[in-house]
Every structure is written in C-alpha cells, then in structure tokens.
Amino acid sequence: MGLAGSDRRYPRRLAEIFRLHAARRARVRYAARPLDDVNEGIEDMPAGRAAAGMALLP
C-alpha cells in the first residue's frame, strides 16, 4: 500500500499507513530543498520530476 502526497480523502488508508510506519514496515520518502528553490519545487512535483515529497529548509 502506498500514499502519495497529502491524501486526506481516505482517513482509514492514512491510519493504515501510520500503523505500518510505526511497525517499521513503511517509510516516508522526501527530498530536501533550500527555501529559495520553492518555486522550482512546486513546478517539479506535478511534472513528475520530484521522486518524493518535499521539505523546505531555511
């Protein structure tokens, strides 16, 4: 089972992801970018150039 992005429409599915993560059977994938690159990051996500979620760093 996977969860991409912020899929808040399915709370039971989200609860299952949290359960799997707590059991160390799932992991959170993300890419870190400098805050100055926020616009490029926003463009990359829907274009499929971002392999994971994005964390912005100050």
ABEGO torsion letter per residue (X at the ends): XBBBEBBAABAAAAAAAAAAAAAGABBBBBBBBBAAAAAAAAAAAAAGABABBBBBBX
